[in-house]
Amino acid sequence: MYTPDLNSLPKSFLVVEGVLNAGTQPTTIHLTRTFKLEQKATVKTENNAKLTVEGNNNSITVLTGTGNGNYISSGNLNLNVGNEYRLRIKTSDGKEYLSDYVKVKITPPIDSINWKREDKGVRIYANTKDPSNATKYYRWDYDETWEIRSHYFADIIYENGVIRKRVFPGEDVSVCWKYNSSTNILISNSTRLQTDIISEAPLLFIPVGDEKLYQRYSILVRQYALEEGAYNFFELMKKNSEQIGSLFSPQPSELRGNLHCVTNPDEFVIGFVTASSITEKRIFITISEVSPWPIFNLCEYLSVANIRDSIEYWIGAGLRPYNHITPPPDDRYLFSTPECIDCTIRGGSIIRPLFW
């Protein structure tokens, strides 16, 4: 195996993510730092910075740090379409960063989110249009939620060396919800069309057998209108991050956004600040709608006598009890693996989403 010599730059550069929200919701900006190629890929957040949104009408709004590199406005920014705005960042090391002024874009509604069942899974698309032909450039991101269920219903629990009855509903681990957010750059444009229409822009693909569609699945899609410069930035970032890996792939290009370091003009900053309203739409998909959808599990059970030595042996082997067979003489427990009886072990939360 060939290991190339790595010549990483000594500095860690600021990465700025977020949209100045021209709608009724608060604005959130996320700050992180780059890391060297030879370092372990861990997100390094930038905390304790001071962020303000400035308008060319002399308006100033302060964003408050909430931890993990997140900074949020106390309410909506009250951005006016006729004005321009920029983001100012002062980091804890005394450096100051400033974005260019950007125009406020009004994002048209999402027409629909549709999906198609294919041989290898389900593909989800976004559809939109702007009757005024003023948008042209679009970006999307999304949040996923799906329901999972334990293979066996557990009404008992092994805890502190003893087996006891679970207290419901607080200890019900038969139904959970899992979450995920988009990581790919999702953009499209209508510049080659006579009308400003985006038809079936691909968002994601769910392969056959994925647990996301074992019960019920939901996706919340957000849509953003972009200026041409912002679209070009995200397109270049998409090529650099997602389309490199073969001899015929595009070569990596330097990413230059609309952010600059005021204290050191030569310092590189990654990000492109945009200002727009945000529109969104949610859909649900159930397993009956995509049937047949195979469900894979390796859940087996074991009947264990209610004898202390037997119980401790199988506890030590990694199994857990989920049901008590009574009355005597058939006094036994049913055991299985934790993943088969407790959906939180599989990364789920027992807190039901408000929209579910």
N, C-alpha and C positions, 0 to 999 in steps of 0.2 A: 504494500500500500504506500502510495506517495503522499507525504505530508509536506505541503509547501511552506516556505518561510513566510511568517506573517509579519507585516510591517504596519501595525495599527497606529493611528494617530494617538498621541499621548493624551489629548484632551477628551473630555466627555461633553458632547454637544446637547443643547437644549432641544427638546421635541415638544411642539405645541399642537394640541388637538382640540377641536371644538368649533362651534358655530355661534356667532352672535345672533341669538334668537329674536327675530322680529315679531314673533307671535305673543301669545299671552302667558307662555310658560317661562320659568327662569332659564338663564343661560349657564351652562357648565363648561369650563375649560379644564383640560387635563394636561399636566406638565410632567414629563419624564426626561430621562437622560439616556444617551446612547452608551453602549458598552463595547469593549474591544472584542475582536473576532475570537481571540483565544480565551476570553472569559466565559464563564458559565452564563447561559442566557437567562438572566433574571431581570425583571423590570425594576428599574431604579427610579423612584418617584421624586419629584422636585417639590419639597414642602417649604413652608414659611416664606413664600414669596408674596409680593403685593401686586395685585392686578387691578387695573382700571380700564373701563371702556370710555373712550373719548369721542365726542361728536364734533364735526366742523361747525356746529352751532354753539360750541363751548359747553356742552353738557358733559358731565363726568359721573360715572356710576362705578362704585367699588364692588369687587367680587371678594367673597369671604372664603378662606381656606377651610375645608372640611376634612382634611387628611387624605392620605394615599394619592397626593398630587392633584386633587380635585379642588376647583374654585368655583363658587356658585353665587349668582346674584340673589338678593333677597326677594325679588319679584321680577316682573318682566322689565325689559330695558327701555320700553317706550320708544323704539326706533322708528323714525319717520322715513318714508320712502324717498322724500326729496333730499335727505341729508346723507352724509358719508360718515363712517365711523372707523376707529382703529383701536387696537389693543395695546396697552402699555404694561410691561412686566418688569418688576424690580426684584431680583433674586436676593437671597440672604447673603450672598458673597459680595453684594454691592454692585453687581452688573445690571444694566438696564437694556431692555429689548423693546422694540416698537414695530408694529405692523404698518403697512401702507394703509391709507384710507380706502375703504371698500364701500361700494354702493349697496343699498338694501334691495334684495330681490324678493318678490312675492312668489311663493311656490304654489303652483296649481294643485288642486286635490288629486289624490290617487284615484283613477277610475275604478280599478279593480286589482285584486291579487288572485290569480288563477293558478291551477296546478294540473299536471297531466300525469297519469299513470303510465309508465313505460315498462318494458320488460325487466329492467334492472333496478327500478325504483320509482320515485316520485320527484318530478321537477317542478319548482315553483317560480312563477313569473310575476312581474309588475307591469301594469298598463296605465298610461297617463296621456294627457294632452293639454295644450294651452291654446284655446281658441284665438287668443290675441297674437300668437306666434312670437311671444316675447321671451320665452324661457330658453329653449333650444338645448341647454346643457343640464343634465340631471345627475344626482347621486342618491344612493339609498343605503340604509343600514337596517338591521332588524334585531329583535329579541325573540327567542324561541322559548316555549313552555310546553312540557308534555307530562302526561300522567303515567306513572308506573305503579304496578301492584306486586305485592309479594306472592310467591307461588303458593305458600301455605299461610293460613291465618293463624297468628300467634296470640293466644289468650293467656299465656304464662310467660315468665321471664326468669332467667337465672341471674341472680344479683347478690353480690357479697357472700357467695358460698351457699346460697339457698335458692330454692325455686318458689316463686310466689305468683299469685294472680296479677295480671296487668290491670291497671286502673284506666278505664276508658272514660272519655275519648282521648285523654291526654297522652296515653301510651299506646295508641293504635298505630301500628307500623305496617299496616296492610296496604295503605294507599299513600303515595307520595307524588311530589311534583319536582321536576328538574328544569334547569334553565341553561340557556346558552345565548351568546350574542355573536353577531357577524364579525369576522376578522378580515375577509377579503374586501377589496375595493370594488364597489359596484357602481358603475357609471355608464351612461349612454347619452347619445345626442341625436338630434333630428336635423342637423345642418344640411344633409343631402336630400331632404324631403321638402316638398312644397308646403306641407302643413306640419305644425309642431306636434307630432304624434309619436309616442313611444309604444310599440306593441310587443308584448312578451319579452321584456328585458329579463334575462335569467338571474335569479337571486341565489338559489341553492338547490342541491340535489340530495335526496334522502334515499340511500340504497335499500334494496329489499332486505327485510329482516332486522332493520334498525329498530331499536326499542322505542324511538320517538313515535312510532305509529302502532305500538302494541295496544293502546287504548284510545287516547284522544290527544291531539296535537294542536297547538296554536302558534301562529307567527304574527307579530306586530311589526309592520314595515313602516319606516319613516322615509320621507322624500324631501330632498333639498334642491332648490334651484341654484345653479352655479353661474358665475361669470366665465367667460372663455378662458381667462388666465388661470382660474382655479381648476377648471376642467383639464387643462393641459398639464397642470401640476399633478393631479390625481392620476391622469393617464400615464404619465411618466413613472410615477411611483408604482402603479400597477405593473408596468412592464419590468421595472427593476426587481420587484418582489415576487411576482407570480409567473413571469414568462421567460425566465432565464434557466438554462439547464441543458441546452443542446447546442450543437454547432450552428444551428439555424435560428437560434433565439436572438432577440435584439441585445446589443451590448449594453452593459450598465451605463447610465448617464447620471451626471451630477444633478441632484435635486436642489433647485433654488426656488423657495417660496416667496412670500411677501413679508417676511419677518427679518429684522436686522438687529444686530447688536449695536447699540448706540455708543457704549463705552469702548468697544473694540470692533470697528467696522470690518476687520478681517475675519472675525469669528463666524463660523458657520452656524446657522440656525435652521432647523427642519420644521416645516409646517406651513400651512396656508390658511389664514384667517378669512372666513367668509361671513356674510350677514344675510340672513334670509328667514322668512317664516318657515315653519316645518309642518308638513301635513303627514297624516298617518292613517293606516287602515289595518284592522285585525281580521284574520279568518281562522276557522277551526276545521280540522280534518279528523274524522274518526276511522277506526280500523275497518268498519263495515263498508266504508266508501272506497277503500283501496283493496278490498279482498280479491284474491287470496293474498294474505300477508303472513308469512311464516313467523312463528314465535319460537325462538331457540332458548332452551333452558336445560340445565343439567341437574335439576332438583330431584334428589332421591330422599327417602325418609328411612329412619331406623327406629324400630320399637325396642325400648330399653326398660328393663324391669326396675321398679321403684326400690332399688337397692343402692345404698350410698356408694359402694365400691364401683358398681357398674356406671352410675351417673357420673362420678368423678373421672372415670376412665374416658368416657366419650366427651366430657367437657374438655379434658386435656388433649383430646384428639382434634379439637376445634369445632365440634358440633354444639348445637344449642337446642334446648327443649322448646317446643311450641304448643304442645297439647298434652293433656293428662287423660288417659283412658281409665275410667272408673265404671262401676264400683269393683271392689275386690271380688274374686281373686285376680281379676284381670287388671291389676294395678300397675300400669305401665305408663311411660312417657314416650311421646313421639319426638324424635330428634331430626334435625336437618342442619345444613350449613347456614351461617348467619345471613348470607346473601339471599337465601330462599325464603326467609321468614321475616326479614327486617329490611324494608325498602330504603331506610336511611343509610344502610351499609353501602348501597349502590349509589350514594351521592344525592339522594332525594331529601326533600323537606316535607314534613307532615302538615305544614301550614298551607291551607287551601288558598290559592290566589283569589283576589276579590272579583276578578273578571270571569272566573271559572263557573 
